[in-house]
C-alpha cells in the first residue's frame, strides 16, 4: 500500500481516505477471525519512567490509524484520555502497533498533548496543543506475534524534554512517522476508560471526534503514558529474579526458549511504603504453549534501578 487512497481488507481494517461520510476504520469487515488470545505482551522496561495511565493488553480486535508520512501527508492522531490529581512530569510513551509492512517505519515518531476541554468541547488539531514534538528518535522491538497477518511491534518513545502538566484531564497522541505505508495502534478493552478521539484532516476529521464517529465503534488504544510525579522521586518495591524454570507444554516438551524474564533481572512494582513482600512468584506464557515459572527476591524499597522491568 503506497497510495493515499487505500483499503486494507486482509488486516481486518477498512480505511477510507479523504471521505468524512465513511468510517475511517471498522472492526474486521473481512470476517477473518483474529488469533486466539492467550499471549500477553512482555514486561516493559522502565528507566526511570513509570506507567501513569493506560495499558498494553491488546485484544486483537482492531487497529486504529496513527501515522504521518515523511512528507506530512496522511497524518492522523489517536487520542487517549488520562486524568491526574497532582502535578506530573510526562517522560514518554509506550504503544503496541502493527505496520502495513515492516519497512514502513522511518525510525522516528511524533507526540502531542491536549487539554480535555479542547478535545471534547472545542477543536483539537495540530495548532492548539499544550505540548508536541515531531520526528523524535524512537525504538521499536518485536512482540514476536503476528496479528491480522502483520508483525506486532512495541514502540517506546522517551521525550528529550519532559513535559510538566498540572492536575486535570488530558488527551495524549502518539504516531509513527512512516515512509509510505501506514501504522495502526492496537485496541484494548476500555474497562471503564473513555473511548479514543480521532483527528485527521486527510481522513475528513479536521477536529478531534469521538472514536465511534470515525470507526463505527467505541475503542480504547494500547498506549501507556510514562512519567513520574513532579518533585522528589517516589520509591518502589524492587525485586531481583533468582529462579526461572521452564514448564513443559501439552506435548511434554520444555519448549519455552523466550521467557521475558531472566536470572538477575530487576523488577519494580508498587509504591512503598507501606511495605514490600519478601518475594514474587508467577508464571509467564510462551508462544510455544509452555510457560516459565519465575521467582524474585526482595531488594528493598527505593528508586527503580536502570533497566528495570515493570511487573504487570
C-alpha positions as CSV (number, residue, x, y, z in Angstrom):
1,X,0.0,0.0,0.0
2,X,1.8,3.1,-1.2
3,X,-1.1,5.4,-2.1
4,X,-3.2,7.8,-0.1
5,X,-6.5,6.2,-1.2
6,X,-6.4,2.6,0.0
7,X,-8.4,-0.3,1.5
8,X,-6.8,-2.8,3.9
9,X,-9.1,-5.8,4.0
10,X,-6.7,-8.5,5.0
11,X,-5.7,-6.5,8.0
12,X,-9.2,-6.5,9.3
13,X,-9.4,-2.8,8.7
14,X,-11.2,-0.6,6.1
15,X,-9.5,2.8,5.6
16,X,-11.4,5.4,3.6
17,X,-9.1,8.3,2.8
18,X,-10.5,11.9,2.3
19,X,-14.1,10.8,3.0
20,X,-15.8,12.2,6.0
21,X,-19.0,10.3,5.2
22,X,-17.4,6.9,5.6
23,X,-15.9,5.3,8.7
24,X,-12.1,5.5,8.8
25,X,-12.0,2.0,10.1
26,X,-14.3,-0.8,11.0
27,X,-13.6,-3.9,13.1
28,X,-12.7,-6.9,11.0
29,X,-15.0,-6.3,8.0
30,X,-13.4,-9.2,6.2
31,X,-14.8,-11.7,8.8
32,X,-11.4,-13.3,9.2
33,X,-11.0,-14.2,12.9
34,X,-8.1,-12.8,14.8
35,X,-5.7,-15.2,16.5
36,X,-6.9,-16.6,19.8
37,X,-5.8,-14.6,22.8
38,X,-3.5,-16.1,25.4
39,X,-0.1,-14.4,24.9
40,X,0.3,-11.2,26.9
41,X,2.9,-8.7,25.9
42,X,6.3,-9.0,27.7
43,X,7.0,-6.7,30.6
44,X,8.1,-3.2,29.6
45,X,11.5,-1.9,30.7
46,X,11.4,1.4,32.7
47,X,14.3,3.7,33.3
48,X,13.2,5.7,35.3
49,X,9.8,6.2,33.7
50,X,6.7,4.7,35.3
51,X,3.3,4.0,33.9
52,X,0.9,6.8,34.8
53,X,-2.1,5.5,32.9
54,X,-3.1,3.2,30.1
55,X,-2.2,-0.5,29.4
56,X,-0.8,-2.7,26.6
57,X,-3.1,-5.7,27.0
58,X,-4.2,-5.6,23.4
59,X,-7.3,-7.5,22.4
60,X,-6.6,-8.3,18.7
61,X,-9.9,-6.8,17.7
62,X,-8.7,-3.9,15.6
63,X,-6.0,-1.3,14.9
64,X,-6.5,2.4,14.7
65,X,-4.6,4.6,12.1
66,X,-2.0,6.7,13.8
67,X,0.8,7.9,11.5
68,X,2.3,10.6,9.4
69,X,4.1,10.2,6.1
70,X,7.6,11.7,6.0
71,X,6.3,14.3,3.6
72,X,3.5,15.3,6.1
73,X,0.6,13.6,4.2
74,X,-1.9,11.1,5.6
75,X,-1.4,12.4,9.1
76,X,-3.7,11.1,11.9
77,X,-3.9,11.1,15.7
78,X,-5.5,8.6,18.0
79,X,-6.1,10.4,21.3
80,X,-6.2,8.6,24.7
81,X,-7.6,10.2,27.8
82,X,-5.9,10.4,31.2
83,X,-6.8,12.3,34.4
84,X,-4.3,13.5,37.1
85,X,-4.9,14.7,40.6
86,X,-1.4,16.2,41.1
87,X,1.4,17.7,39.1
88,X,3.2,15.2,36.9
89,X,6.2,15.1,34.6
90,X,5.5,13.3,31.3
91,X,8.6,11.5,30.2
92,X,7.5,9.2,27.3
93,X,5.1,6.7,25.9
94,X,4.8,3.0,25.1
95,X,2.4,1.7,22.4
96,X,1.7,-1.5,20.6
97,X,1.1,-1.4,16.9
98,X,1.2,-3.2,13.6
99,X,2.6,-1.6,10.5
100,X,1.5,-2.2,6.9
101,X,4.9,-3.6,6.2
102,X,7.9,-3.9,8.5
103,X,9.9,-1.5,6.5
104,X,7.4,1.3,6.6
105,X,8.6,2.9,9.8
106,X,11.1,5.8,9.3
107,X,12.7,5.3,12.7
108,X,11.1,8.4,14.4
109,X,7.8,9.4,15.9
110,X,5.5,12.3,16.9
111,X,3.6,13.1,20.1
112,X,1.1,15.7,21.3
113,X,-0.8,16.6,24.4
114,X,-4.2,18.5,24.5
115,X,-6.4,19.5,27.5
116,X,-9.7,17.7,27.7
117,X,-11.9,20.8,27.1
118,X,-10.1,21.5,23.8
119,X,-10.8,17.9,22.7
120,X,-14.3,17.4,23.9
121,X,-15.8,20.8,23.6
122,X,-13.5,22.6,21.1
123,X,-11.4,21.6,18.1
124,X,-8.2,19.7,18.8
125,X,-5.8,19.9,16.0
126,X,-2.0,20.3,15.4
127,X,-2.2,24.1,16.2
128,X,-3.6,24.1,19.8
129,X,-1.6,21.5,21.7
130,X,-0.3,22.0,25.2
131,X,3.0,20.3,24.1
132,X,4.1,18.5,20.9
133,X,7.2,17.1,19.3
134,X,7.9,15.8,15.8
135,X,10.5,13.5,14.3
136,X,11.8,12.3,17.6
137,X,14.2,9.4,17.8
138,X,12.5,6.2,19.0
139,X,12.9,2.5,19.4
140,X,10.8,-0.4,18.2
141,X,11.1,-4.1,19.2
142,X,9.2,-7.1,18.0
143,X,6.4,-8.6,20.2
144,X,7.0,-12.0,18.4
145,X,3.4,-12.2,17.3
146,X,1.6,-11.9,14.1
147,X,-1.8,-10.1,14.2
148,X,-4.0,-9.7,11.1
149,X,-1.1,-11.1,9.0
150,X,1.3,-8.4,10.2
151,X,4.1,-8.4,12.8
152,X,3.3,-6.7,16.0
153,X,5.7,-4.2,17.4
154,X,6.2,-2.5,20.8
155,X,7.1,1.2,20.3
156,X,8.8,3.2,23.1
157,X,9.4,7.0,23.0
158,X,11.4,8.9,25.6
159,X,10.8,12.6,25.4
160,X,14.0,14.6,25.1
161,X,12.4,17.3,27.2
162,X,9.9,16.0,29.7
163,X,6.6,18.0,29.9
164,X,5.2,19.0,33.3
165,X,1.4,19.1,33.5
166,X,-0.9,20.5,36.2
167,X,-3.7,18.5,37.8
168,X,-6.5,17.9,35.3
169,X,-7.8,15.9,32.3
170,X,-5.8,15.5,29.2
171,X,-5.6,13.7,25.9
172,X,-2.4,12.2,24.5
173,X,-1.5,11.3,21.0
174,X,1.4,9.3,19.6
175,X,2.1,8.3,16.0
176,X,4.8,6.7,13.9
177,X,6.5,8.5,11.0
178,X,6.3,6.2,8.0
179,X,7.9,6.0,4.6
180,X,4.7,5.4,2.7
181,X,2.7,2.7,4.3
182,X,0.5,3.0,7.5
183,X,0.8,2.2,11.2
184,X,-2.1,1.1,13.4
185,X,-2.2,1.2,17.2
186,X,-3.8,-2.0,18.5
187,X,-7.0,-1.7,20.6
188,X,-7.5,-2.7,24.2
189,X,-10.7,-3.3,26.3
190,X,-11.9,0.1,27.7
191,X,-12.7,-1.3,31.2
192,X,-14.4,2.0,32.2
193,X,-12.0,4.3,30.4
194,X,-13.1,6.9,27.8
195,X,-13.1,5.9,24.2
196,X,-10.3,7.3,22.0
197,X,-10.8,10.5,19.9
198,X,-9.6,10.7,16.4
199,X,-8.2,13.7,14.4
200,X,-7.1,13.7,10.7
201,X,-7.5,16.3,8.0
202,X,-6.8,13.8,5.3
203,X,-9.4,11.3,6.6
204,X,-12.1,14.1,6.8
205,X,-11.9,14.9,10.6
206,X,-10.0,18.2,11.0
207,X,-11.3,18.4,14.6
208,X,-11.0,15.6,17.0
209,X,-14.1,13.5,17.2
210,X,-15.2,10.5,19.4
211,X,-13.9,7.3,18.0
212,X,-17.4,5.9,17.4
213,X,-17.9,8.8,14.9
214,X,-14.7,7.7,12.9
215,X,-14.6,4.0,13.4
216,X,-18.2,3.0,13.9
217,X,-17.5,1.6,17.3
218,X,-16.0,2.8,20.7
219,X,-12.4,1.8,21.1
220,X,-9.6,2.3,23.5
221,X,-5.9,2.0,22.4
222,X,-2.8,0.2,23.6
223,X,-0.9,3.3,24.8
224,X,0.8,3.9,28.1
225,X,1.7,7.4,29.3
226,X,5.0,7.3,31.2
227,X,6.4,9.7,33.8
228,X,6.6,10.5,37.4
229,X,5.2,12.9,40.0
230,X,6.8,16.3,39.8
231,X,9.0,16.7,42.8
232,X,11.0,14.1,44.8
233,X,11.0,10.6,43.3
234,X,8.6,8.0,44.6
235,X,10.2,4.9,46.0
236,X,9.1,1.5,44.6
237,X,9.4,-2.1,45.8
238,X,12.4,-3.6,43.9
239,X,13.0,-7.3,43.3
240,X,15.6,-9.4,41.6
241,X,14.8,-12.6,39.6
242,X,16.6,-15.6,41.3
243,X,14.8,-18.5,39.6
244,X,13.4,-19.2,36.2
245,X,12.1,-22.7,35.5
246,X,10.6,-23.9,32.2
247,X,7.4,-26.0,32.4
248,X,6.6,-28.5,29.7
249,X,3.9,-27.9,27.1
250,X,0.9,-30.2,26.4
251,X,3.2,-32.5,24.4
252,X,5.6,-32.9,27.2
253,X,8.3,-30.7,25.7
254,X,10.1,-27.9,27.6
255,X,9.9,-25.7,24.6
256,X,9.8,-22.2,26.1
257,X,13.0,-20.6,25.0
258,X,11.9,-17.0,25.1
259,X,10.7,-16.3,28.6
260,X,10.5,-12.5,29.1
261,X,12.4,-12.8,32.5
262,X,16.0,-13.9,33.0
263,X,18.1,-14.5,36.1
264,X,19.3,-11.3,37.6
265,X,16.5,-9.1,36.1
266,X,15.4,-6.2,38.3
267,X,11.6,-5.7,38.7
268,X,9.8,-2.7,40.1
269,X,6.3,-2.9,41.4
270,X,4.1,-0.8,43.6
271,X,4.9,2.3,45.7
272,X,6.3,1.9,49.1
273,X,5.7,2.4,52.0
274,X,3.6,0.8,53.4
275,X,5.9,-2.1,52.6
276,X,7.1,-4.8,50.2
277,X,6.5,-8.6,50.1
278,X,9.6,-10.8,50.7
279,X,9.3,-12.4,47.3
280,X,7.4,-12.5,44.0
281,X,6.2,-15.7,42.3
282,X,4.4,-16.0,39.0
283,X,4.3,-17.6,35.5
284,X,4.7,-16.1,32.1
285,X,3.2,-17.6,28.9
286,X,5.4,-18.5,26.0
287,X,4.3,-18.6,22.3
288,X,5.2,-22.3,22.1
289,X,2.5,-23.2,24.6
290,X,4.6,-23.9,27.6
291,X,5.3,-21.5,30.5
292,X,8.2,-20.2,32.5
293,X,7.9,-20.1,36.3
294,X,9.6,-17.0,37.8
295,X,10.6,-16.3,41.4
296,X,12.2,-13.0,42.6
297,X,13.5,-11.9,46.0
298,X,13.0,-8.5,47.5
299,X,15.9,-6.0,47.2
300,X,14.1,-3.4,49.2
301,X,12.3,-0.1,48.8
302,X,13.9,2.6,46.7
303,X,14.2,4.1,43.2
304,X,13.8,1.8,40.2
305,X,17.3,0.7,39.0
306,X,18.2,1.5,35.4
307,X,16.9,-1.2,33.1
308,X,14.2,-2.5,35.5
309,X,11.1,-4.3,34.3
310,X,7.7,-3.4,35.4
311,X,5.8,-6.4,36.8
312,X,2.2,-6.4,35.5
